[in-house]
Amino acid sequence: MIKGDIFVIALTIIIALFIIPILSETNNNNTKSLVKITYNDTVKYADLYGGDTIELENNGYHLILVIENGTVYISKSDCPDGICRSMRGFIVCVPAEIQIEAVSGGSHEIVAG
């Protein structure tokens, strides 16, 4: 084995030892899947895999948001058209002015219903 080979192998190992933790840390920050709920000039977050039922009220309308097994849907809504009940993933209730979407990563405060 030549001196140059040992140097290249040692340099490769040193670089790998520094890069792997950096990549791992970056990946961990962005893998948390959240549900972003926007209404009444507020934004709240919930864990997409947390299994939660959240009651939302805005503009005199009541909605029940269900989060289970990575799925988000409206189980009950008293708005006149009820279109939001057939939406999945990105949900908008225009009469209630509520927007719900799945997002990933970040360090947001997670709220429960």
Secondary structure by P-SEA (a helix, b strand, c coil): ccaaaaaaaaaaaaaaaaaaaaaaaaaaaccbbbbbbbcccbbbbbcccccbbbbbbcccbbbbbbbccccccccccccccccccccccccccccccbbbbbbbbcccccccc
